[in-house]
Amino acid sequence: MSKQQRGLGKGLGALLGGDADLSQIRKPVGYVNKEVVSTSQPLQGTADILRIPVDMIEPNPFQPRMSFDQETLEELAESIRTLGLIQPITVRRKNDGRYQIISGERRFRACQMVGMDMIPAYIRDTNDQGMLEMAIVENIQRENLDPIEVAMSYQRLIEECSLTQEQMAVRVGKKRASVTNYLRLLKLPAKIQHDLKVGLLSVGHAKVLLGVDDINLQEYLCDLVIKDDMSVRQLEDKLRKMSEPKKAAEDQGQDLPDEYFKVLEIVGKYFENNISLKRNSGGKGSMTIHFNSDEEVRRFLKAIEKCTEE
């Protein structure tokens, strides 16, 4: 005899009835029994969720996020329109009786899009430094900032809150090595930071490029990664190949002075080391360069021009 199927295995309909109307079950969150804060109603406590008029709330001046994706904002707004604001925002009260967002600016903007005139919020008492720390840490812990925003947030914590990297790592709950790696991203050229920020380049690619001293070469390799859709491993292999100067002269049994090999190394990195050098005992000789594209020549010329300007 087969066992009777349990209700849980039949899905939500079996538990709530076959004709259950989910739109009636999922009613918007209202927070209807909470106090409404206004300029004439002084705040009595900070533990409860209070409803605050939208026009009394100001954006966070310490907001580490520099851009908000419109599509995801619209999706959040639609969710709030259907279900209400599930997670209240967090604010602090200013001396003038208004409120400033500590965390939840995306939710605040989505509520504005929906047309809400009252927004549920937690109230926290904090000074500017405490607010900066809470805003940055809250955003970082959500892990939805782009790598450059994370790096700049770390930098702000260090500079504006006078924290060491070790102290900051404890604040954000990250390993110090991770913090250091993010901070190093700010040493990359602006062009590469932009590509990293918009997702054309990964953090893994950026770490490899940080090992390249020449800015022009960094940017060239960055463009190559995007153009050829190179993986991090492929970029590492290419860089390894470029950093190992060909010993064509050595293969021919020539005894060259050290400066000749230096020339091969410096010039060769611009042409994937497709360079050879011949020299006779009297010091005369020739250097042959093979290039794969006009871009390689332009990059080499740009490097020469930069050296002459200096």
N, C-alpha and C positions, 0 to 999 in steps of 0.2 A: 504494500500500500504506500503510495507516494505521500510524502509529507505536504501538509498544506503550506502554500507559500506565505511567508510573512509579509505584513503590510509594508515594511520598510523596503522590501525588494520590488515592490510595485510602483515605487516612485511617489512623488508628492501628491499626485492625484488620489492614490489609494489611502493616504493619510488624511487628506482634507476633503475627500469626496470627488467623484469623477468630474463633476461640473464646476469645480472650484475656480473662481475668478481671481487670478493672481493679482490683478490690478486693485482688487479690494483688500487683498492681504498686505500688499506692499504699499502702505499709505505713507506719504511724506512725513519725515520727522519734523515735529513742530516746536518742541520745547515750550509748549503753551503755558506751563505752570511756573515758568521762571520769571524773575524780576526783570522789568524793562528799565534799562539805565537811561537817564536823561540828565540834562544840566541841572535840573531842580531836584534830582534824586541822588544824593551823595552815596558813594559806594560803601557798603557796610562790611563786606568780606570779599575774599578772593578765591574761596574754595569752590563756589558754585559756578554753573554755566549761566551767564546772563545774556539777555538779548539787547543788542546795542543798535541804535539807528545808524544806517549806512553813512549818512552825512556827518557823523561824529567820528568816523574812523579814517585815519590817514595811512598811506603806504609806509613801509619800513624804509627809512633813509639808509639803513645799513644792509639792505637786501643784496646778497651776493649774486643772485641770479640776474644776468644782464639781459636776458630775452625770454619771452614766454611764447611757446608754440601755439598759434591760433587754433589749429585743428584740435589739439588735446584740450585746450580751454573750452572749446565748443562742446566736446564730448563730456567734459566735467559738468558744464552748465546743463546739458540735457539730463545727466544723472541727477543733479540737484533739483531740476524741475520735476522729475518723476518721484524721487525718493526723499527730497529735502537734503539739508547739509548734515551728513552723518557725523563728521568729525569737526567740531567747532574750531574756529581760529583762536590764536592766542594773542592778546594785546597787553599793552601797559597803559596806565592812565597818566596823562600829562597834567601839568600844573593848571592849564586853562580849562580842564574838564573834558577835553577831547581824548581820543584813544589812538594809539599808534601800534601798528601790526608788528608783532615779534616773529610769528610764523604763520603761514597759511595765506600768503598773498595770492596764490593761484586760486584758492577757494574763494577768497574775497572778490577777485575779479570775475570769477564765474558767477558768483551770487549777484553781482552788479549786472551781468549779462542777462540773467534770468529776470531781473527787476525786483529783487527782494529789497524791502525797505528796512528790515531788521535782520541782524545777523547774530547767531549765538556765538559766544566767545568766552574763553577762560581769561581771567585777569591776573597778571603777574606784576609785582613791584620790582623794578630794576632800574639801574642807572644806564648811561649810554654804553659804557664798556660791557656791562652785563648783558645788555640787549644785543650788542654786536656779537658777543660770544654765543648767545643762545640762537640768534638768527643763523649764524654761519654753521654752527654745529648741527642744528636741526636740519638744515639743507643738505649738509654733507652726509649725514646719517641716512637721509632718504635715497642717496645714491642716484639722483636724477640730474645732477649738474654735469655739464660737459667737462673734459679734463682741464681745460684752461680756467674755467670758473672755479673748479676745485683748487687748482694751484694758486689762483689769485686770492681765494678765500683763506687758504693757509698763510699766504704772505701777509694778508691783513691782520690775521690773528697774531702773528709774530710782531709786526710793526706797531699796530695800534693798541694791542693789549700787553705789549712788552713780555711776550712769552718766548721761551727757548723752544727749539724743535722738539725736545723731549717732553716738555710741559704740554705743548700743543698736541702731540701724539696721544697723550693721556686724555686730553679734553675731547678729542674727536673719536677716541677708541680705535685708533689705527696704529700699526707698527711704525716705528721711527723711520725705517728704511723706505716704507711706502710714502711717508710724508716727504722725505728727502727727494725721492724720485719725481714726485709731482712738482716740487719746487724747482727742480732742474729744468722742467719744461718751459719755464719762463725765460730761460737763457737761449731758447731757439729763436731764429729770425721771425719777424712778424708774419711773413708769408706762410711759414710752416705752422705757426700757432693758429693762424686762421684755418688752414686745412684740417688741423687737428680738432679745432672747435666745431667745425661744421660736419665732421665725420668722414672726411675724405682720407684721413690718415688715422691709424690706430696708435694707442699709447706704446705698443710694442715697436712699431716702426719708429716712433719718435725717440725711444730709448736708443735704438741703433744709430740714428742720425746724431744724437748727442755725442757719440764717440768720434764724430768727424770734426776736425778743427776748422776746415775751410768752409766759410759760409756759402760761397758760390757752389761748392760741391754738395753741401747739404741741400740747397734748394734744387739743384739738378737732380739729385737722387730722389727727393720728394716728388718732383714732377714725374720722374720715371716710375715710381711706385704707383701713382695715380693713373698714369697713361697705360701701363702694362698690367695693372691690377696685381702687383707683386705681393707675395706673402712676406712675413717677417723673415722667414728662413731664406727666401730667395734674395731679399735685400742683404742679409748677412753674407750670403755666398758671393754676391756681386761685390760688396765692399771688401771682402777678404781677397778676392781676385785682384781688385784694384790696388790694394795695399801691399801686394807682393810684386815688386819690380822684377821684370824679366831679366835674366842674367845672360842675355844673348852674347854679350862680349865675353863673359866668363866661359860660356860654352865653347867659344872659339879659342880658348886657352890664352886669352889676352890678360896681361897683368896691368890693370888700370888703377890709377890713383883713386883714393877714396872719394874725391869730389866728383868724379865722373859718375860713380854710382849714386851720388846724391842728386845729380842732374836727372838720371834715369828715374829715380824715385819721385822727385818733385813734378817733373813734366809728365811722367808716365801716368800719374793718377788721373789726369784729365783725358786720357785716351785709352783707358782700361789697360794700361801698360803695353800697348801695341807700339813699342818703341825699341829701336836697336841702335847701338853705337859701335863704330869701328875706329881704331886708332893705331897708327904705326909707331915704331920705336922713336921716330923723330918728333912725335907729338901731333902729327897731322892726321886728319880722319874725317868721318862723316857721321851724322846722326839722322836716322830715318824714322819718321812718325807715320803710322797708319791710323786713319780715323774712320769711324763708322757713320758719322752724320755731320751736318753743318753745325748742329747744336754743340758738339764737342769742340769745334774750332771757335765758335763764339764764346763758349765758356772759358776757353784758354785765353782768348784775347781779352776778355773782361778781367781776368785775373792779372794779366800783364799790365793793362791800363791802370788797374788799381794800385799795383806796385809802383808804377812810375809817378802816380799822383802823390804817393807818400814820400 
